[in-house]
Amino acid sequence: MTTTLAPAPARLSVRGLAKSYSTGAAEIPVIADLTFDVHAAEIVCVVGPSGIGKTTLLKCLTGLQSISAGDALIDGRPIEGPPQEMALVFQEYTRSLMPWLTVGKNVALPLKHLRLPRDEREGRVASALQAVGLGEVAGKHPWQLSGGMQQRVAIARAIAYRPEVLVMDEPFASVDAQTRFELEDLCLRIREEFGMTIVVVTHDIDEAVYLSDRVVVLGERPARVTRTIEIAFDGARDQLVTRSLPEFSARRTEILELIRGTR
């Protein structure tokens, strides 16, 4: 007799999630009914028109805001506050870094409540900075670094915490194009090296296609999932090769048409 194993639960699950804001006199719905999954070690990007509720969704996923209806789950457990196994990287990295602390001390900040031995804490900081290509700047201060390097510090801080799930809010929006490409490739390396599940909220369609295993497209108002698009390219992703593939262009066009409402 053959025993069929039940599939592993999704690392993150969104089930009929809705979010409204109260204005006192009325409830203003922002998210109407979202359902999608993010599986272990996947990179999933969430895209949609400006103002559709992408950041609100992110705050609900990370437990920073309560939801109005439905469920957000991590490993099958309701998210009722920031989960310990999750880390968040903000778009405004300059606000998330403490300018009076060195880079090394900024990266060590989230480790304080873990009560790690000093050697392990310092090892995590050094390893995280090495992973993002900043192994030599631990003694500098954030204001001595470029914008791209500061965002790498913010990512290193998340890596040092060793989260199982990394959630990123427009993480590369404030840097130049070349630095954006470097940070996108860094994101792919982090997934491979640490086995993290990564969710990226972005307005950049090309970035979503390049990074993702799947893209969740939001549309309508209040927001719903218009479509979830599988992304599959042969071989390792490369900024020049991957972006020149016919499949890349086809997926980009499909997503753009969905966002514009022409498909």
Backbone torsions as a table, in degrees:
resi	resn	phi	psi	omega
1	MET	NA	129.7	-178.8
2	THR	-92.1	129.4	178.4
3	THR	-97.2	125.2	178.7
4	THR	-95.1	120.1	-179.9
5	LEU	-77.6	139.7	176.6
6	ALA	-69.1	140.9	178.6
7	PRO	-61.9	147.0	178.4
8	ALA	-63.8	142.5	178.9
9	PRO	-65.8	153.3	177.9
10	ALA	-62.5	147.8	176.4
11	ARG	-64.9	-45.7	173.1
12	LEU	-122.8	136.9	176.9
13	SER	-131.4	134.8	173.5
14	VAL	-118.0	123.0	-175.1
15	ARG	-129.0	104.8	177.1
16	GLY	58.3	32.9	-175.4
17	LEU	-68.8	131.8	176.0
18	ALA	-133.4	148.4	179.0
19	LYS	-143.1	128.7	176.3
20	SER	-127.9	153.2	175.7
21	TYR	-113.8	138.5	-179.8
22	SER	-90.1	132.6	175.2
23	THR	-104.3	9.2	-176.9
24	GLY	97.1	-57.9	-178.9
25	ALA	-89.4	-21.6	-175.2
26	ALA	-153.4	162.7	173.7
27	GLU	-100.0	126.8	179.2
28	ILE	-102.5	109.5	-179.7
29	PRO	-74.9	131.8	176.8
30	VAL	-107.6	-45.0	177.1
31	ILE	-118.6	130.2	-172.9
32	ALA	-96.7	-50.2	-171.5
33	ASP	-168.0	91.2	-177.9
34	LEU	-108.8	133.1	176.0
35	THR	-139.3	121.2	174.0
36	PHE	-166.7	165.0	179.4
37	ASP	-122.5	154.5	170.9
38	VAL	-129.0	119.8	-175.5
39	HIS	-93.3	164.8	-176.0
40	ALA	-56.7	134.8	176.5
41	ALA	66.4	14.3	173.3
42	GLU	-85.7	154.4	163.7
43	ILE	-110.9	119.1	178.9
44	VAL	-120.8	127.6	176.7
45	CYS	-104.9	142.0	176.8
46	VAL	-111.3	122.9	-178.8
47	VAL	-127.2	164.8	178.2
48	GLY	168.0	171.9	179.8
49	PRO	-60.8	157.2	176.9
50	SER	-59.2	134.6	178.2
51	GLY	81.2	9.1	-175.9
52	ILE	-77.1	-19.1	179.3
53	GLY	116.4	20.2	-177.3
54	LYS	-63.8	-46.1	-179.0
55	THR	-69.7	-34.9	175.2
56	THR	-61.0	-42.7	176.3
57	LEU	-59.2	-45.1	-179.9
58	LEU	-59.1	-42.5	-179.7
59	LYS	-66.0	-33.8	176.4
60	CYS	-70.1	-39.6	179.8
61	LEU	-65.0	-33.2	-175.9
62	THR	-94.6	3.1	177.9
63	GLY	77.2	13.0	179.1
64	LEU	-81.8	-20.3	174.2
65	GLN	-134.2	147.7	174.8
66	SER	-75.3	156.4	176.1
67	ILE	-100.2	156.1	-177.9
68	SER	-88.7	-30.7	179.3
69	ALA	-160.0	160.7	-179.9
70	GLY	82.5	-161.6	-174.8
71	ASP	-140.6	147.6	165.1
72	ALA	-125.2	124.8	-171.5
73	LEU	-126.1	146.0	170.1
74	ILE	-122.7	119.4	-175.3
75	ASP	51.9	38.4	177.1
76	GLY	83.0	-2.2	-179.2
77	ARG	-102.6	138.1	178.0
78	PRO	-60.9	139.0	175.5
79	ILE	-88.3	108.4	-177.3
80	GLU	-115.5	3.1	178.3
81	GLY	-177.1	174.2	-179.6
82	PRO	-56.7	116.4	-179.0
83	PRO	-69.6	143.2	-179.3
84	GLN	-64.3	-28.8	-176.7
85	GLU	-88.1	13.1	-177.4
86	MET	-123.4	143.0	173.6
87	ALA	-128.2	151.4	-175.8
88	LEU	-124.0	132.0	174.1
89	VAL	-112.4	121.9	-176.9
90	PHE	-87.7	160.7	172.5
91	GLN	-66.6	-42.8	-176.4
92	GLU	-84.7	73.7	-177.3
93	TYR	-63.1	-28.2	-179.2
94	THR	-66.1	-26.6	178.1
95	ARG	-84.6	-22.0	-176.6
96	SER	-88.7	-14.7	178.7
97	LEU	-98.1	141.0	179.1
98	MET	-88.7	110.8	-172.6
99	PRO	-65.6	-22.2	-178.6
100	TRP	-84.8	-8.7	177.7
101	LEU	-100.4	150.9	174.3
102	THR	-68.4	166.6	177.4
103	VAL	-57.1	-46.1	-179.4
104	GLY	-59.9	-42.3	-179.8
105	LYS	-71.2	-32.2	173.9
106	ASN	-62.7	-43.7	-179.2
107	VAL	-66.8	-31.9	-177.5
108	ALA	-78.7	-12.7	-173.5
109	LEU	-51.2	-51.2	-175.2
110	PRO	-72.1	-6.9	-177.5
111	LEU	-86.0	-11.6	-174.2
112	LYS	-58.6	-46.0	-174.8
113	HIS	-76.0	-8.2	177.8
114	LEU	-79.2	-16.0	178.3
115	ARG	55.8	48.2	179.6
116	LEU	-80.4	151.2	170.7
117	PRO	-58.0	149.4	-175.2
118	ARG	-55.5	-43.8	-177.9
119	ASP	-62.1	-41.4	179.8
120	GLU	-68.2	-40.9	179.1
121	ARG	-61.2	-47.1	-179.8
122	GLU	-66.2	-34.7	177.5
123	GLY	-65.6	-40.3	178.0
124	ARG	-63.8	-43.0	-179.8
125	VAL	-62.2	-47.6	-179.1
126	ALA	-63.2	-42.1	-179.4
127	SER	-65.1	-41.3	-179.3
128	ALA	-66.0	-43.3	179.0
129	LEU	-65.5	-37.2	177.5
130	GLN	-64.4	-39.1	-177.9
131	ALA	-63.1	-30.8	-179.3
132	VAL	-100.0	11.0	175.7
133	GLY	76.8	27.0	-178.9
134	LEU	-126.1	37.0	-176.1
135	GLY	-63.3	-16.7	-174.6
136	GLU	-104.7	5.6	-172.1
137	VAL	-114.7	14.8	-175.3
138	ALA	-57.4	-31.2	-177.0
139	GLY	-88.3	-4.9	179.0
140	LYS	-84.0	170.0	175.1
141	HIS	-104.8	153.5	-177.2
142	PRO	-53.0	-38.4	-177.1
143	TRP	-67.9	-10.5	176.9
144	GLN	-89.1	-1.6	-175.3
145	LEU	-111.3	158.9	174.3
146	SER	-70.7	167.9	178.7
147	GLY	-59.4	-43.2	179.8
148	GLY	-63.9	-38.6	178.7
149	MET	-68.0	-36.9	177.3
150	GLN	-63.4	-39.6	178.1
151	GLN	-67.1	-33.4	174.8
152	ARG	-63.3	-37.0	177.1
153	VAL	-62.7	-43.6	178.8
154	ALA	-61.2	-39.5	177.9
155	ILE	-69.1	-40.0	178.2
156	ALA	-60.7	-38.2	178.8
157	ARG	-61.4	-40.1	177.2
158	ALA	-66.9	-41.5	-179.4
159	ILE	-63.2	-41.5	-178.0
160	ALA	-59.6	-31.5	179.3
161	TYR	-70.1	-18.8	-179.2
162	ARG	60.0	52.7	179.1
163	PRO	-74.0	155.3	172.2
164	GLU	-82.6	-28.5	-179.4
165	VAL	-127.0	129.1	177.8
166	LEU	-114.8	122.7	180.0
167	VAL	-113.1	131.3	-172.4
168	MET	-128.6	127.6	-178.0
169	ASP	-104.1	104.5	-179.0
170	GLU	44.2	54.1	-167.1
171	PRO	-68.4	-21.1	-174.6
172	PHE	-118.0	15.5	-173.4
173	ALA	-70.9	-24.9	-171.9
174	SER	-100.7	12.5	-179.0
175	VAL	-117.3	165.9	-179.2
176	ASP	-72.0	169.2	-171.7
177	ALA	-61.2	-44.1	-178.5
178	GLN	-64.3	-42.1	178.7
179	THR	-66.0	-36.8	176.9
180	ARG	-58.6	-46.0	179.3
181	PHE	-60.5	-42.5	-179.6
182	GLU	-63.5	-40.1	-179.2
183	LEU	-72.2	-33.5	174.5
184	GLU	-61.4	-45.2	178.8
185	ASP	-65.9	-34.0	175.0
186	LEU	-61.5	-41.2	178.7
187	CYS	-59.9	-42.9	177.8
188	LEU	-64.6	-39.9	179.2
189	ARG	-66.0	-38.6	178.8
190	ILE	-60.8	-43.4	179.0
191	ARG	-60.4	-44.1	-178.1
192	GLU	-69.5	-42.0	-174.5
193	GLU	-75.0	-40.2	-173.1
194	PHE	-108.6	-6.0	178.9
195	GLY	66.7	26.3	-176.6
196	MET	-75.7	149.4	166.9
197	THR	-89.4	130.2	-172.4
198	ILE	-127.3	130.5	174.3
199	VAL	-118.1	126.1	-177.8
200	VAL	-121.5	121.9	169.8
201	VAL	-91.1	123.6	-176.7
202	THR	-147.4	152.3	172.8
203	HIS	-98.2	-5.9	-174.6
204	ASP	-91.7	109.5	-175.8
205	ILE	-65.9	-42.4	179.0
206	ASP	-59.6	-41.7	178.2
207	GLU	-61.8	-43.5	-180.0
208	ALA	-61.2	-43.7	-179.3
209	VAL	-67.6	-39.5	-177.6
210	TYR	-67.5	-40.9	-173.1
211	LEU	-84.3	-32.9	-158.4
212	SER	-83.7	150.8	158.3
213	ASP	-85.7	-33.9	175.0
214	ARG	-145.8	147.8	176.9
215	VAL	-116.5	126.1	175.7
216	VAL	-97.8	117.3	-177.5
217	VAL	-100.1	122.0	177.0
218	LEU	-96.2	146.1	177.7
219	GLY	-155.4	-178.9	-177.5
220	GLU	63.8	174.1	176.6
221	ARG	-145.1	119.5	0.1
222	PRO	-66.9	161.6	-166.1
223	ALA	-67.5	141.0	170.5
224	ARG	-135.9	164.3	173.9
225	VAL	-78.2	114.2	177.6
226	THR	-75.0	-44.6	178.5
227	ARG	-165.6	150.9	169.9
228	THR	-110.9	124.2	-171.7
229	ILE	-112.6	124.2	176.4
230	GLU	-76.4	136.8	178.4
231	ILE	-119.0	122.3	-179.7
232	ALA	-141.2	121.1	174.6
233	PHE	-122.9	145.2	177.0
234	ASP	-73.7	133.9	175.7
235	GLY	79.2	177.8	179.3
236	ALA	-67.3	149.1	-178.6
237	ARG	-80.9	141.4	-177.1
238	ASP	-139.1	136.4	-174.2
239	GLN	-57.5	-38.0	-179.2
240	LEU	-85.6	-49.4	-174.7
241	VAL	-67.7	-49.3	-175.4
242	THR	-63.7	-42.5	-177.4
243	ARG	-70.1	-15.0	178.8
244	SER	-93.2	-3.8	-178.2
245	LEU	-72.2	143.8	175.1
246	PRO	-58.2	-35.7	179.7
247	GLU	-63.6	-35.5	179.1
248	PHE	-63.7	-47.2	-180.0
249	SER	-63.0	-39.3	-178.8
250	ALA	-65.4	-43.8	-180.0
251	ARG	-67.9	-40.0	178.3
252	ARG	-60.9	-45.3	179.7
253	THR	-63.4	-42.7	-179.9
254	GLU	-59.8	-45.6	-178.5
255	ILE	-67.6	-42.4	-179.8
256	LEU	-62.1	-41.2	179.0
257	GLU	-64.7	-38.0	178.1
258	LEU	-65.1	-41.8	-179.6
259	ILE	-66.8	-38.8	179.9
260	ARG	-78.3	-11.9	179.7
261	GLY	78.1	23.4	-178.6
262	THR	-103.1	2.5	178.7
263	ARG	-118.2	NA	NA
